[in-house]
Amino acid sequence: MEDMIIDACQWHVEAEAPQYRRRALEHFRDRYTVLLDFLRSEGLLSGTLALPPTDWMKFEFRQSHLTAEGYELVKVCHGTWNPSFGQGHTQRHLIQWKRKLKELRSTIDAA
């Protein structure tokens, strides 16, 4: 199976005009720091990802970084996850992730 890249910092930074690239990098780092900490604390990372990433510009969030359950959660949440600038460092934008994880786990427990 191919190791799919789910998201990459470089994509976000390079999509911005030069004067906004630093802000895009900081926003990506802030929101992924919170997300990766959540995924780690819930046991959804596979252990192949060094935390925190040492070079954010080269950081790629890959399917191989996740457990099977983690990947299922990402498929449900990642497409609609877009914290506002300035809100990436907070836990507020993880409400959807927490709710969907609870639903996913309750489905598994019921089976």
DSSP file (Angstrom, degrees, kcal/mol; ACC not computed):
  #  RESIDUE AA STRUCTURE BP1 BP2  ACC     N-H-->O    O-->H-N    N-H-->O    O-->H-N    TCO  KAPPA ALPHA  PHI   PSI    X-CA   Y-CA   Z-CA
    1    1 A M              0   0    0      0, 0.0     2,-0.2     0, 0.0     0, 0.0   0.000 360.0 360.0 360.0 139.6    0.0    0.0    0.0
    2    2 A E        -     0   0    0      1,-0.1     2,-1.3    61,-0.0    61,-0.0  -0.467 360.0-120.5 -73.0 142.5    1.2    3.5   -0.8
    3    3 A D        -     0   0    0     -2,-0.2    -1,-0.1    60,-0.1     2,-0.1  -0.697  36.3-148.6 -86.3  91.7    2.1    5.8    2.1
    4    4 A M        -     0   0    0     -2,-1.3    59,-2.6     1,-0.1     2,-0.7  -0.339   6.9-132.2 -67.4 135.9   -0.4    8.6    1.3
    5    5 A I  E     -A   62   0A   0     57,-0.2    57,-0.3     1,-0.2     3,-0.1  -0.816  21.5-175.5 -85.6 119.5    0.6   12.2    2.3
    6    6 A I  E     -     0   0A   0     55,-3.1     2,-0.3    -2,-0.7    56,-0.2   0.874  66.8 -13.0 -82.4 -41.9   -2.5   13.6    4.1
    7    7 A D  E     -A   61   0A   0     54,-1.5    54,-3.1     4,-0.0     2,-0.4  -0.981  58.5-159.9-157.7 155.9   -1.1   17.1    4.5
    8    8 A A  E >>  -A   60   0A   0     -2,-0.3     4,-1.1    52,-0.2     3,-0.7  -0.991  21.8-138.2-145.7 135.0    2.2   18.9    4.1
    9    9 A C  H 3> S+     0   0    0     50,-1.9     4,-2.4    -2,-0.4     3,-0.5   0.895 103.9  61.5 -56.9 -42.4    3.4   22.2    5.6
   10   10 A Q  H 3> S+     0   0    0     47,-0.5     4,-2.6    49,-0.4    -1,-0.2   0.845  97.7  58.0 -56.5 -36.9    5.1   23.1    2.3
   11   11 A W  H <> S+     0   0    0     -3,-0.7     4,-0.9     1,-0.2    -1,-0.2   0.921 110.7  42.2 -59.8 -44.3    1.8   23.0    0.5
   12   12 A H  H  < S+     0   0    0     -4,-1.1     4,-0.4    -3,-0.5    -2,-0.2   0.908 116.5  46.6 -71.2 -43.2    0.3   25.7    2.8
   13   13 A V  H >< S+     0   0    0     -4,-2.4     3,-1.4     1,-0.2    -2,-0.2   0.930 112.3  48.8 -67.5 -45.8    3.3   27.9    2.9
   14   14 A E  H 3< S+     0   0    0     -4,-2.6    -1,-0.2     1,-0.3    -2,-0.2   0.695 102.1  64.3 -70.8 -17.7    3.9   27.9   -0.9
   15   15 A A  T 3< S+     0   0    0     -4,-0.9    -1,-0.3    -5,-0.2     2,-0.2   0.645  93.8  80.4 -76.8 -13.8    0.3   28.7   -1.6
   16   16 A E  S <  S-     0   0    0     -3,-1.4     5,-0.1    -4,-0.4    -3,-0.0  -0.560  92.0-100.1 -93.4 155.7    0.7   32.1    0.2
   17   17 A A    >>  -     0   0    0     -2,-0.2     3,-2.5     1,-0.1     4,-0.6  -0.400  46.1-102.4 -64.3 151.2    2.2   35.3   -1.2
   18   18 A P  G >4 S+     0   0    0      0, 0.0     3,-1.0     0, 0.0     4,-0.4   0.821 120.7  56.9 -49.6 -38.8    5.8   35.8    0.0
   19   19 A Q  G 34 S+     0   0    0      1,-0.2     4,-0.2     2,-0.1     3,-0.1   0.653 111.7  43.3 -70.7 -13.2    4.8   38.3    2.7
   20   20 A Y  G <> S+     0   0    0     -3,-2.5     4,-2.1     2,-0.1    -1,-0.2   0.377  85.1  94.4-110.5   2.3    2.4   35.8    4.3
   21   21 A R  H <X S+     0   0    0     -3,-1.0     4,-2.4    -4,-0.6     5,-0.2   0.884  83.2  51.7 -66.4 -39.7    4.5   32.7    4.2
   22   22 A R  H  > S+     0   0    0     -4,-0.4     4,-2.5     1,-0.2    -1,-0.2   0.925 110.7  49.3 -62.3 -43.1    5.9   33.0    7.7
   23   23 A R  H  > S+     0   0    0      1,-0.2     4,-2.4     2,-0.2    -1,-0.2   0.894 110.4  50.8 -62.4 -39.9    2.4   33.4    9.1
   24   24 A A  H  X S+     0   0    0     -4,-2.1     4,-2.5     2,-0.2    -2,-0.2   0.904 110.2  49.6 -64.7 -41.4    1.3   30.3    7.2
   25   25 A L  H  X S+     0   0    0     -4,-2.4     4,-2.6     2,-0.2    -2,-0.2   0.932 112.3  47.2 -62.3 -46.2    4.2   28.3    8.6
   26   26 A E  H  X S+     0   0    0     -4,-2.5     4,-2.7     1,-0.2    -2,-0.2   0.894 112.4  50.0 -63.6 -40.2    3.4   29.4   12.2
   27   27 A H  H  X S+     0   0    0     -4,-2.4     4,-2.4     2,-0.2     5,-0.3   0.928 111.7  47.6 -65.0 -45.1   -0.3   28.7   11.7
   28   28 A F  H  X S+     0   0    0     -4,-2.5     4,-2.6     1,-0.2     5,-0.3   0.945 113.7  47.9 -59.8 -48.9    0.4   25.2   10.4
   29   29 A R  H  X S+     0   0    0     -4,-2.6     4,-2.2     1,-0.2    -2,-0.2   0.922 112.1  49.8 -59.3 -46.2    2.9   24.5   13.2
   30   30 A D  H  X S+     0   0    0     -4,-2.7     4,-1.5     1,-0.2    -1,-0.2   0.932 114.7  41.9 -61.2 -47.5    0.5   25.7   15.9
   31   31 A R  H  X S+     0   0    0     -4,-2.4     4,-2.2     1,-0.2    -1,-0.2   0.881 116.7  47.2 -72.1 -36.4   -2.5   23.7   14.7
   32   32 A Y  H  X S+     0   0    0     -4,-2.6     4,-3.0    -5,-0.3     5,-0.3   0.814 105.4  59.8 -75.3 -28.2   -0.5   20.5   14.0
   33   33 A T  H  X S+     0   0    0     -4,-2.2     4,-1.6    -5,-0.3    -1,-0.2   0.941 111.4  41.2 -60.0 -45.6    1.3   20.7   17.4
   34   34 A V  H  X S+     0   0    0     -4,-1.5     4,-2.1    54,-0.3    -2,-0.2   0.922 117.0  48.1 -67.8 -45.6   -2.1   20.5   19.1
   35   35 A L  H  X S+     0   0    0     -4,-2.2     4,-2.8     1,-0.2     5,-0.2   0.935 112.0  48.1 -63.4 -46.9   -3.5   17.9   16.7
   36   36 A L  H  X S+     0   0    0     -4,-3.0     4,-2.4     1,-0.2    -1,-0.2   0.867 110.4  52.3 -64.4 -35.5   -0.5   15.6   17.0
   37   37 A D  H  X S+     0   0    0     -4,-1.6     4,-2.6    -5,-0.3    -1,-0.2   0.914 111.1  47.8 -64.7 -41.7   -0.5   15.9   20.7
   38   38 A F  H  X S+     0   0    0     -4,-2.1     4,-1.6     2,-0.2    -2,-0.2   0.941 112.6  47.7 -62.1 -48.6   -4.2   14.9   20.7
   39   39 A L  H  <>S+     0   0    0     -4,-2.8     5,-3.1     1,-0.2     6,-0.6   0.893 113.5  48.6 -61.9 -39.9   -3.6   11.9   18.4
   40   40 A R  H ><5S+     0   0    0     -4,-2.4     3,-1.5    -5,-0.2    -1,-0.2   0.934 110.2  50.3 -64.5 -46.3   -0.6   10.8   20.5
   41   41 A S  H 3<5S+     0   0    0     -4,-2.6    -1,-0.2     1,-0.3    -2,-0.2   0.774 111.3  49.6 -65.8 -25.1   -2.5   11.0   23.8
   42   42 A E  T 3<5S-     0   0    0     -4,-1.6    -1,-0.3    -5,-0.2    -2,-0.2   0.386 116.0-113.7 -93.2   2.5   -5.4    9.0   22.3
   43   43 A G  T < 5S+     0   0    0     -3,-1.5    -3,-0.2    -4,-0.2    27,-0.2   0.812  79.4 126.6  73.1  29.7   -3.0    6.3   21.0
   44   44 A L      < +     0   0    0     -5,-3.1    23,-2.3    -6,-0.2     2,-0.3   0.439  44.8  88.1-102.6  -1.6   -3.8    7.1   17.4
   45   45 A L  B    S-B   66   0B   0     -6,-0.6    21,-0.3    21,-0.3    20,-0.1  -0.778  71.1-140.3 -97.1 145.2   -0.2    7.5   16.2
   46   46 A S        -     0   0    0     19,-2.6    20,-0.2    -2,-0.3    -1,-0.1   0.641  40.7-111.2 -79.7 -14.8    1.8    4.5   15.0
   47   47 A G  S    S+     0   0    0     18,-0.5    18,-0.1     2,-0.1    19,-0.1   0.407  93.9 104.9  98.2  -1.8    5.1    5.5   16.6
   48   48 A T        +     0   0    0     16,-0.3     2,-0.5    17,-0.1    17,-0.1   0.468  62.5  84.4 -88.6  -1.3    6.8    6.2   13.3
   49   49 A L  S    S-     0   0    0     16,-0.2     2,-0.5    15,-0.1    -2,-0.1  -0.894  73.5-139.2-108.5 123.7    6.6   10.0   13.8
   50   50 A A        -     0   0    0     -2,-0.5     4,-0.1     2,-0.0    -2,-0.1  -0.676  34.8-115.2 -78.9 127.2    9.2   11.9   15.8
   51   51 A L  S    S+     0   0    0     -2,-0.5     3,-0.0     1,-0.1   -18,-0.0  -0.929  91.7  23.2-116.8 139.6    7.4   14.5   17.9
   52   52 A P  S    S-     0   0    0      0, 0.0    -1,-0.1     0, 0.0   -19,-0.0   0.714  96.2-120.2 -74.8 156.9    7.7   17.4   17.7
   53   53 A P        -     0   0    0      0, 0.0     3,-0.2     0, 0.0    -2,-0.1  -0.327  14.5-146.9 -58.2 141.3    8.9   17.6   14.1
   54   54 A T  S    S+     0   0    0      1,-0.3     2,-0.4    -4,-0.1    -3,-0.0   0.762  88.4  33.6 -84.6 -25.5   12.3   19.2   13.9
   55   55 A D    >   -     0   0    0      1,-0.1     3,-1.0     2,-0.0     4,-0.5  -0.852  65.0-173.8-133.2  96.9   11.8   20.9   10.5
   56   56 A W  G >  S+     0   0    0     -2,-0.4     3,-1.3     1,-0.3   -47,-0.3   0.846  82.5  61.8 -62.5 -35.5    8.2   22.0   10.0
   57   57 A M  G 3  S+     0   0    0      1,-0.3   -47,-0.5   -48,-0.1    -1,-0.3   0.824 110.3  41.4 -61.7 -29.2    8.8   23.1    6.4
   58   58 A K  G <  S+     0   0    0     -3,-1.0    -1,-0.3   -49,-0.1    -2,-0.2   0.443  89.1 123.7 -94.5  -1.0    9.7   19.5    5.5
   59   59 A F    <   -     0   0    0     -3,-1.3   -50,-1.9    -4,-0.5   -49,-0.4  -0.415  36.2-177.8 -68.7 130.4    6.9   18.0    7.7
   60   60 A E  E     -A    8   0A   0    -52,-0.2     2,-0.7    -2,-0.2   -52,-0.2  -0.998  22.1-140.9-126.3 126.5    4.5   15.7    5.9
   61   61 A F  E     -A    7   0A   0    -54,-3.1   -55,-3.1    -2,-0.4   -54,-1.5  -0.797  34.1-173.2 -87.2 114.4    1.5   14.2    7.7
   62   62 A R  E >   -A    5   0A   0     -2,-0.7     3,-1.5   -57,-0.3     4,-0.2  -0.736  39.7-119.5-115.9 156.9    1.3   10.6    6.3
   63   63 A Q  G >  S+     0   0    0    -59,-2.6     3,-1.9    -2,-0.3   -58,-0.1   0.848 112.5  64.0 -58.7 -35.1   -1.0    7.7    6.6
   64   64 A S  G 3  S+     0   0    0      1,-0.3   -16,-0.3   -60,-0.3    -1,-0.3   0.658  90.4  66.6 -67.6 -14.2    1.9    5.6    8.0
   65   65 A H  G <  S+     0   0    0     -3,-1.5   -19,-2.6   -17,-0.1   -18,-0.5   0.596  98.0  70.0 -76.6 -10.5    2.0    8.0   11.0
   66   66 A L  B <  S-B   45   0B   0     -3,-1.9   -21,-0.3   -21,-0.3     2,-0.1  -0.758  77.3-126.1-114.2 151.4   -1.4    6.7   12.1
   67   67 A T     >  -     0   0    0    -23,-2.3     4,-2.4    -2,-0.3     5,-0.2  -0.339  46.1 -97.3 -74.4 172.4   -2.9    3.6   13.5
   68   68 A A  H  > S+     0   0    0      1,-0.2     4,-2.0     2,-0.2     5,-0.1   0.913 129.2  48.1 -59.8 -42.1   -5.9    2.1   11.6
   69   69 A E  H  > S+     0   0    0      1,-0.2     4,-2.0     2,-0.2    -1,-0.2   0.893 110.1  52.7 -65.5 -39.6   -8.2    3.8   14.0
   70   70 A G  H  > S+     0   0    0      1,-0.2     4,-2.4     2,-0.2    -2,-0.2   0.893 108.3  50.0 -62.3 -40.8   -6.3    7.1   13.6
   71   71 A Y  H  X S+     0   0    0     -4,-2.4     4,-2.4     2,-0.2    -1,-0.2   0.893 107.9  53.2 -67.0 -38.8   -6.6    7.0    9.9
   72   72 A E  H  X S+     0   0    0     -4,-2.0     4,-1.3     2,-0.2    -1,-0.2   0.910 110.6  48.0 -60.5 -41.5  -10.4    6.3   10.1
   73   73 A L  H  X S+     0   0    0     -4,-2.0     4,-2.4     1,-0.2     5,-0.3   0.919 110.2  51.2 -65.8 -43.6  -10.7    9.4   12.3
   74   74 A V  H  X S+     0   0    0     -4,-2.4     4,-2.4     1,-0.2     5,-0.4   0.899 106.1  55.3 -61.0 -40.6   -8.6   11.5    9.9
   75   75 A K  H  < S+     0   0    0     -4,-2.4     4,-0.3     1,-0.2    -1,-0.2   0.861 113.8  41.6 -60.3 -34.8  -10.7   10.5    7.0
   76   76 A V  H  < S+     0   0    0     -4,-1.3    -2,-0.2    -3,-0.3    -1,-0.2   0.859 129.2  23.4 -79.7 -37.0  -13.8   11.7    8.9
   77   77 A C  H >X S+     0   0    0     -4,-2.4     3,-1.2    -5,-0.1     4,-0.6   0.797 100.8  74.1-104.9 -33.3  -12.4   15.0   10.3
   78   78 A H  G >< S+     0   0    0     -4,-2.4     3,-1.0    -5,-0.3    -3,-0.1   0.844  90.4  59.0 -62.7 -37.7   -9.4   16.3    8.3
   79   79 A G  G 34 S+     0   0    0     -5,-0.4    -1,-0.3    -4,-0.3    -2,-0.1   0.780 114.9  35.6 -62.9 -27.6  -11.3   17.6    5.3
   80   80 A T  G <4 S+     0   0    0     -3,-1.2     2,-0.7    -4,-0.1    -1,-0.3   0.357  91.3 108.6-106.3   3.7  -13.4   20.0    7.3
   81   81 A W    <<  +     0   0    0     -3,-1.0    13,-0.0    -4,-0.6    12,-0.0  -0.736  30.9 141.6 -87.8 114.8  -10.8   20.9    9.9
   82   82 A N        -     0   0    0     -2,-0.7    -1,-0.1    11,-0.1    -3,-0.0  -0.515  31.3-160.5-154.2  78.1   -9.6   24.5    9.3
   83   83 A P        -     0   0    0      0, 0.0     5,-0.1     0, 0.0     3,-0.1  -0.294  29.9-106.7 -60.8 145.5   -8.9   26.5   12.5
   84   84 A S    >   -     0   0    0      1,-0.1     3,-2.4     3,-0.1     4,-0.5  -0.292  45.3 -83.5 -66.7 154.9   -8.9   30.3   12.0
   85   85 A F  T 3  S+     0   0    0      1,-0.3    -1,-0.1     2,-0.2   -61,-0.0  -0.392 121.7  24.6 -57.8 135.8   -5.6   32.1   12.0
   86   86 A G  T 3  S+     0   0    0     -3,-0.1    -1,-0.3    -2,-0.1     3,-0.1   0.264 111.9  74.2  89.9 -11.8   -4.7   32.8   15.6
   87   87 A Q    X   +     0   0    0     -3,-2.4     3,-1.4     1,-0.1     6,-0.4   0.417  64.7  93.9-109.7  -1.7   -6.8   29.8   16.9
   88   88 A G  T 3  S+     0   0    0     -4,-0.5   -54,-0.3     1,-0.3    -1,-0.1   0.765  80.1  57.0 -64.9 -26.6   -4.5   27.0   15.8
   89   89 A H  T 3  S+     0   0    0     -3,-0.1    -1,-0.3   -56,-0.1     2,-0.2   0.487  94.6  84.5 -85.3  -2.2   -2.7   26.8   19.2
   90   90 A T  S <  S-     0   0    0     -3,-1.4     3,-0.4     1,-0.1   -56,-0.1  -0.550  78.4-128.5 -99.9 164.6   -5.9   26.2   21.2
   91   91 A Q  S >  S+     0   0    0      1,-0.2     3,-2.2    -2,-0.2     4,-0.2   0.554  89.3  92.8 -82.6  -9.7   -7.8   23.0   21.9
   92   92 A R  G >  S+     0   0    0      1,-0.3     3,-1.2     2,-0.2    -1,-0.2   0.841  79.6  56.1 -56.0 -36.1  -11.1   24.6   20.7
   93   93 A H  G 3  S+     0   0    0     -3,-0.4     4,-0.3    -6,-0.4    -1,-0.3   0.448  95.2  68.5 -80.7   3.0  -10.7   23.3   17.1
   94   94 A L  G <>  +     0   0    0     -3,-2.2     4,-2.7     1,-0.2    -1,-0.2   0.410  67.6  97.2 -97.8   1.9  -10.4   19.7   18.3
   95   95 A I  H <> S+     0   0    0     -3,-1.2     4,-2.5     1,-0.2     5,-0.2   0.922  85.7  48.2 -56.4 -46.3  -14.1   19.5   19.5
   96   96 A Q  H  > S+     0   0    0      1,-0.2     4,-2.7     2,-0.2     5,-0.2   0.916 111.5  50.6 -59.9 -44.3  -15.1   17.8   16.2
   97   97 A W  H  > S+     0   0    0     -4,-0.3     4,-2.2     1,-0.2    -2,-0.2   0.912 111.9  46.8 -61.9 -43.7  -12.1   15.4   16.4
   98   98 A K  H  X S+     0   0    0     -4,-2.7     4,-2.1     2,-0.2    -1,-0.2   0.909 113.5  48.3 -65.8 -42.7  -13.0   14.4   20.0
   99   99 A R  H  X S+     0   0    0     -4,-2.5     4,-2.1    -5,-0.2    -2,-0.2   0.930 113.7  45.9 -64.3 -46.2  -16.7   13.9   19.2
  100  100 A K  H  X S+     0   0    0     -4,-2.7     4,-2.6     1,-0.2    -1,-0.2   0.855 110.8  53.3 -68.0 -34.5  -16.0   11.8   16.1
  101  101 A L  H  X S+     0   0    0     -4,-2.2     4,-2.8    -5,-0.2     5,-0.2   0.916 108.1  50.6 -64.9 -41.8  -13.5    9.7   18.0
  102  102 A K  H  X S+     0   0    0     -4,-2.1     4,-2.2     2,-0.2    -2,-0.2   0.922 112.4  47.0 -60.9 -43.9  -16.0    9.0   20.7
  103  103 A E  H  X S+     0   0    0     -4,-2.1     4,-2.0     2,-0.2    -2,-0.2   0.921 112.6  49.7 -62.8 -44.7  -18.5    7.9   18.0
  104  104 A L  H  X S+     0   0    0     -4,-2.6     4,-1.8     1,-0.2    -2,-0.2   0.917 113.3  45.5 -61.1 -45.0  -16.0    5.8   16.2
  105  105 A R  H  X S+     0   0    0     -4,-2.8     4,-2.5     1,-0.2    -1,-0.2   0.843 110.2  53.2 -70.9 -33.2  -15.0    4.0   19.4
  106  106 A S  H  X S+     0   0    0     -4,-2.2     4,-1.8    -5,-0.2    -1,-0.2   0.854 108.2  51.8 -70.2 -32.4  -18.6    3.5   20.5
  107  107 A T  H  X S+     0   0    0     -4,-2.0     4,-1.0     2,-0.2    -2,-0.2   0.905 111.7  46.5 -66.1 -42.3  -19.3    1.8   17.2
  108  108 A I  H  < S+     0   0    0     -4,-1.8     3,-0.5     1,-0.2    -2,-0.2   0.913 112.3  50.0 -66.4 -43.2  -16.3   -0.5   17.7
  109  109 A D  H  < S+     0   0    0     -4,-2.5    -1,-0.2     1,-0.2    -2,-0.2   0.845 109.1  52.5 -64.7 -33.4  -17.3   -1.3   21.3
  110  110 A A  H  <        0   0    0     -4,-1.8    -1,-0.2     1,-0.2    -2,-0.2   0.729 360.0 360.0 -74.5 -21.2  -20.9   -2.1   20.1
  111  111 A A     <        0   0    0     -4,-1.0    -1,-0.2    -3,-0.5    -2,-0.2   0.485 360.0 360.0 -75.8 360.0  -19.7   -4.5   17.5
